[in-house]
């Protein structure tokens, strides 16, 4: 069934803004939640104000809410008032390096913010579909255990079955995740648990290296977008940690 009211967190970012456009085009009332914390994380390169302006101009059924998902009472109030049929949770602190520098901010946004949204959904919109944008970083470095073979220009999977990728049967334990990966594990498992324990309609997507024209790529995050930006502006691209 097509949703009538959709709430999107991280609505000015790469994934969130695409969700806004999609559901606006389908005729749903779309409520976006974003406080442009990406600019705080990554400076001017991470600022998403330009994308928010574009959404306001182009999406007729879009309403923006300047709200921090760490603010529990504000999240509870918003979901109580909006009564969404679907929630697309795309807001996150996405950088490994920044997570190590600001671990409390990382965990509060990624884990606690997700918990705030899940509990608000349980209390005030129990029939809503809750889509959580997780990450493949929940697997940590465990995928490095897959057998590889070295070719002339790249490494390649050694087993044919691995070309289809990995699924949720791969363990997330006994691996190093980075603090970012660990906070996203907490959010991922919490979304699963609200589905199993409370019966919420939760769905988790574990993406990786996602990019597009709506990405505000910066040196610490969004390397594909940032790489093209550096090339277009004829600037120097630094590879940290190589040899």
One Martini backbone bead per residue (centre of mass of N, CA, C, O) as a GRO file, in nm:
protein
  243
    1UNK     BB    1   0.096   0.037   0.022
    2UNK     BB    2   0.063   0.363  -0.016
    3UNK     BB    3   0.175   0.630   0.135
    4UNK     BB    4   0.062   0.944   0.278
    5UNK     BB    5   0.280   0.962   0.523
    6UNK     BB    6   0.618   1.089   0.534
    7UNK     BB    7   0.917   1.036   0.724
    8UNK     BB    8   1.239   1.209   0.694
    9UNK     BB    9   1.560   1.156   0.774
   10UNK     BB   10   1.800   1.331   0.639
   11UNK     BB   11   1.657   1.513   0.399
   12UNK     BB   12   1.932   1.675   0.287
   13UNK     BB   13   2.056   1.429   0.192
   14UNK     BB   14   2.115   1.183  -0.016
   15UNK     BB   15   1.889   0.976   0.066
   16UNK     BB   16   1.665   1.157   0.182
   17UNK     BB   17   1.612   1.334  -0.075
   18UNK     BB   18   1.523   1.096  -0.255
   19UNK     BB   19   1.281   1.019  -0.081
   20UNK     BB   20   1.131   1.281  -0.105
   21UNK     BB   21   1.096   1.277  -0.413
   22UNK     BB   22   0.951   1.009  -0.444
   23UNK     BB   23   0.699   1.064  -0.251
   24UNK     BB   24   0.610   1.325  -0.380
   25UNK     BB   25   0.556   1.199  -0.665
   26UNK     BB   26   0.333   0.995  -0.528
   27UNK     BB   27   0.159   1.205  -0.320
   28UNK     BB   28   0.291   1.251  -0.057
   29UNK     BB   29   0.335   1.357   0.257
   30UNK     BB   30   0.641   1.529   0.344
   31UNK     BB   31   0.861   1.491   0.625
   32UNK     BB   32   1.148   1.671   0.719
   33UNK     BB   33   1.458   1.585   0.895
   34UNK     BB   34   1.692   1.860   0.962
   35UNK     BB   35   2.015   2.025   1.099
   36UNK     BB   36   2.291   2.034   0.946
   37UNK     BB   37   2.530   1.856   1.088
   38UNK     BB   38   2.729   1.818   0.852
   39UNK     BB   39   2.862   2.100   0.887
   40UNK     BB   40   2.979   2.033   1.166
   41UNK     BB   41   3.146   1.786   1.079
   42UNK     BB   42   3.267   1.914   0.765
   43UNK     BB   43   3.177   2.181   0.695
   44UNK     BB   44   3.110   2.345   0.405
   45UNK     BB   45   3.114   2.076   0.232
   46UNK     BB   46   2.861   1.955   0.418
   47UNK     BB   47   2.655   2.146   0.334
   48UNK     BB   48   2.276   2.123   0.282
   49UNK     BB   49   2.119   2.385   0.206
   50UNK     BB   50   2.095   2.358  -0.104
   51UNK     BB   51   1.910   2.104  -0.096
   52UNK     BB   52   1.678   2.219   0.064
   53UNK     BB   53   1.605   2.442  -0.138
   54UNK     BB   54   1.533   2.245  -0.366
   55UNK     BB   55   1.301   2.098  -0.222
   56UNK     BB   56   1.119   2.347  -0.172
   57UNK     BB   57   1.087   2.410  -0.483
   58UNK     BB   58   1.012   2.096  -0.602
   59UNK     BB   59   0.832   2.006  -0.342
   60UNK     BB   60   0.499   2.041  -0.267
   61UNK     BB   61   0.475   1.813  -0.007
   62UNK     BB   62   0.699   1.963   0.162
   63UNK     BB   63   0.823   1.949   0.510
   64UNK     BB   64   1.025   2.125   0.728
   65UNK     BB   65   1.237   2.011   1.012
   66UNK     BB   66   1.420   2.161   1.267
   67UNK     BB   67   1.578   1.870   1.391
   68UNK     BB   68   1.699   1.676   1.661
   69UNK     BB   69   1.721   1.332   1.723
   70UNK     BB   70   1.831   1.373   2.027
   71UNK     BB   71   1.548   1.501   2.081
   72UNK     BB   72   1.314   1.332   2.234
   73UNK     BB   73   1.065   1.519   2.270
   74UNK     BB   74   1.058   1.619   1.974
   75UNK     BB   75   1.016   1.343   1.842
   76UNK     BB   76   0.757   1.262   1.986
   77UNK     BB   77   0.590   1.508   1.895
   78UNK     BB   78   0.611   1.480   1.588
   79UNK     BB   79   0.491   1.191   1.554
   80UNK     BB   80   0.225   1.257   1.694
   81UNK     BB   81   0.140   1.479   1.479
   82UNK     BB   82   0.194   1.337   1.195
   83UNK     BB   83   0.135   1.034   1.153
   84UNK     BB   84   0.297   0.817   1.004
   85UNK     BB   85   0.326   0.546   0.767
   86UNK     BB   86   0.634   0.637   0.719
   87UNK     BB   87   0.987   0.571   0.792
   88UNK     BB   88   1.295   0.735   0.693
   89UNK     BB   89   1.614   0.652   0.827
   90UNK     BB   90   1.904   0.871   0.731
   91UNK     BB   91   2.029   0.968   0.978
   92UNK     BB   92   2.385   1.059   1.040
   93UNK     BB   93   2.701   0.963   1.143
   94UNK     BB   94   2.951   0.874   0.876
   95UNK     BB   95   3.239   0.885   1.027
   96UNK     BB   96   3.516   0.733   1.138
   97UNK     BB   97   3.705   0.964   1.234
   98UNK     BB   98   3.494   1.135   1.388
   99UNK     BB   99   3.414   0.917   1.592
  100UNK     BB  100   3.695   0.920   1.737
  101UNK     BB  101   3.676   1.233   1.815
  102UNK     BB  102   3.329   1.203   1.860
  103UNK     BB  103   3.176   0.964   2.029
  104UNK     BB  104   2.919   1.092   2.149
  105UNK     BB  105   2.797   1.205   1.892
  106UNK     BB  106   2.787   0.944   1.737
  107UNK     BB  107   2.605   0.777   1.934
  108UNK     BB  108   2.371   0.977   1.968
  109UNK     BB  109   2.287   0.976   1.673
  110UNK     BB  110   2.287   0.671   1.585
  111UNK     BB  111   2.161   0.529   1.843
  112UNK     BB  112   1.976   0.725   2.007
  113UNK     BB  113   1.819   0.843   1.769
  114UNK     BB  114   1.696   0.571   1.687
  115UNK     BB  115   1.552   0.512   1.951
  116UNK     BB  116   1.369   0.758   1.952
  117UNK     BB  117   1.217   0.678   1.689
  118UNK     BB  118   1.116   0.398   1.769
  119UNK     BB  119   0.957   0.481   2.025
  120UNK     BB  120   0.775   0.689   1.888
  121UNK     BB  121   0.648   0.485   1.698
  122UNK     BB  122   0.531   0.293   1.910
  123UNK     BB  123   0.352   0.515   2.056
  124UNK     BB  124   0.228   0.686   1.772
  125UNK     BB  125   0.305   0.464   1.502
  126UNK     BB  126   0.259   0.135   1.501
  127UNK     BB  127   0.186   0.096   1.171
  128UNK     BB  128   0.445   0.180   1.072
  129UNK     BB  129   0.702   0.200   0.853
  130UNK     BB  130   1.050   0.115   0.931
  131UNK     BB  131   1.335   0.262   0.778
  132UNK     BB  132   1.673   0.155   0.807
  133UNK     BB  133   1.982   0.311   0.749
  134UNK     BB  134   2.245   0.143   0.729
  135UNK     BB  135   2.549  -0.066   0.714
  136UNK     BB  136   2.829  -0.257   0.616
  137UNK     BB  137   2.994  -0.185   0.888
  138UNK     BB  138   2.869  -0.407   1.078
  139UNK     BB  139   3.096  -0.627   0.983
  140UNK     BB  140   3.349  -0.496   0.956
  141UNK     BB  141   3.643  -0.700   0.888
  142UNK     BB  142   3.522  -0.980   0.800
  143UNK     BB  143   3.534  -0.969   0.479
  144UNK     BB  144   3.854  -1.015   0.481
  145UNK     BB  145   3.815  -1.341   0.500
  146UNK     BB  146   3.779  -1.357   0.221
  147UNK     BB  147   3.879  -1.503  -0.053
  148UNK     BB  148   4.159  -1.404  -0.257
  149UNK     BB  149   4.280  -1.270  -0.574
  150UNK     BB  150   4.555  -1.170  -0.766
  151UNK     BB  151   4.576  -0.933  -0.998
  152UNK     BB  152   4.714  -0.697  -1.192
  153UNK     BB  153   4.486  -0.452  -1.088
  154UNK     BB  154   4.348  -0.652  -0.868
  155UNK     BB  155   4.121  -0.773  -0.649
  156UNK     BB  156   3.955  -1.096  -0.614
  157UNK     BB  157   3.737  -1.326  -0.594
  158UNK     BB  158   3.774  -1.680  -0.551
  159UNK     BB  159   3.464  -1.716  -0.528
  160UNK     BB  160   3.173  -1.731  -0.695
  161UNK     BB  161   2.960  -1.679  -0.455
  162UNK     BB  162   3.079  -1.382  -0.377
  163UNK     BB  163   2.956  -1.203  -0.615
  164UNK     BB  164   2.669  -1.166  -0.451
  165UNK     BB  165   2.767  -1.127  -0.179
  166UNK     BB  166   2.644  -1.039   0.137
  167UNK     BB  167   2.469  -1.129   0.427
  168UNK     BB  168   2.309  -1.165   0.741
  169UNK     BB  169   2.482  -1.433   0.805
  170UNK     BB  170   2.702  -1.262   0.876
  171UNK     BB  171   2.899  -1.189   1.118
  172UNK     BB  172   2.944  -0.916   1.374
  173UNK     BB  173   3.151  -1.063   1.528
  174UNK     BB  174   3.480  -1.058   1.584
  175UNK     BB  175   3.532  -0.743   1.502
  176UNK     BB  176   3.635  -0.447   1.344
  177UNK     BB  177   3.444  -0.130   1.307
  178UNK     BB  178   3.457   0.109   1.450
  179UNK     BB  179   3.273   0.345   1.605
  180UNK     BB  180   3.072   0.376   1.382
  181UNK     BB  181   3.002   0.077   1.346
  182UNK     BB  182   2.905   0.036   1.640
  183UNK     BB  183   2.668   0.242   1.638
  184UNK     BB  184   2.525   0.097   1.396
  185UNK     BB  185   2.480  -0.169   1.534
  186UNK     BB  186   2.296  -0.066   1.757
  187UNK     BB  187   2.077   0.037   1.562
  188UNK     BB  188   2.025  -0.221   1.402
  189UNK     BB  189   1.944  -0.405   1.643
  190UNK     BB  190   1.715  -0.224   1.748
  191UNK     BB  191   1.539  -0.246   1.496
  192UNK     BB  192   1.506  -0.549   1.512
  193UNK     BB  193   1.386  -0.562   1.803
  194UNK     BB  194   1.129  -0.393   1.748
  195UNK     BB  195   1.022  -0.608   1.559
  196UNK     BB  196   1.030  -0.867   1.745
  197UNK     BB  197   0.923  -0.755   2.027
  198UNK     BB  198   0.685  -0.534   1.914
  199UNK     BB  199   0.605  -0.556   1.592
  200UNK     BB  200   0.742  -0.381   1.413
  201UNK     BB  201   0.786  -0.241   1.078
  202UNK     BB  202   1.091  -0.336   1.010
  203UNK     BB  203   1.377  -0.212   0.805
  204UNK     BB  204   1.705  -0.311   0.676
  205UNK     BB  205   1.977  -0.125   0.526
  206UNK     BB  206   2.314  -0.222   0.394
  207UNK     BB  207   2.507   0.007   0.288
  208UNK     BB  208   2.770   0.125   0.041
  209UNK     BB  209   2.911   0.370  -0.124
  210UNK     BB  210   2.718   0.609  -0.159
  211UNK     BB  211   2.593   0.811  -0.439
  212UNK     BB  212   2.547   1.153  -0.581
  213UNK     BB  213   2.429   1.467  -0.667
  214UNK     BB  214   2.330   1.511  -0.345
  215UNK     BB  215   2.619   1.514  -0.247
  216UNK     BB  216   2.826   1.633   0.036
  217UNK     BB  217   3.133   1.604  -0.018
  218UNK     BB  218   3.414   1.504   0.184
  219UNK     BB  219   3.709   1.405   0.311
  220UNK     BB  220   3.559   1.222   0.549
  221UNK     BB  221   3.308   1.203   0.336
  222UNK     BB  222   3.226   1.100   0.025
  223UNK     BB  223   3.455   1.006  -0.188
  224UNK     BB  224   3.325   0.996  -0.467
  225UNK     BB  225   3.228   1.287  -0.478
  226UNK     BB  226   3.500   1.416  -0.392
  227UNK     BB  227   3.671   1.310  -0.626
  228UNK     BB  228   3.517   1.460  -0.851
  229UNK     BB  229   3.551   1.742  -0.735
  230UNK     BB  230   3.860   1.751  -0.747
  231UNK     BB  231   3.883   1.700  -1.052
  232UNK     BB  232   3.708   1.945  -1.150
  233UNK     BB  233   3.907   2.152  -0.970
  234UNK     BB  234   4.208   2.066  -0.977
  235UNK     BB  235   4.286   1.900  -0.720
  236UNK     BB  236   4.411   1.749  -0.442
  237UNK     BB  237   4.438   1.399  -0.366
  238UNK     BB  238   4.430   1.230  -0.058
  239UNK     BB  239   4.601   0.940   0.065
  240UNK     BB  240   4.554   0.774   0.357
  241UNK     BB  241   4.792   0.517   0.451
  242UNK     BB  242   4.965   0.480   0.201
  243UNK     BB  243   5.266   0.340   0.270
   0.00000   0.00000   0.00000
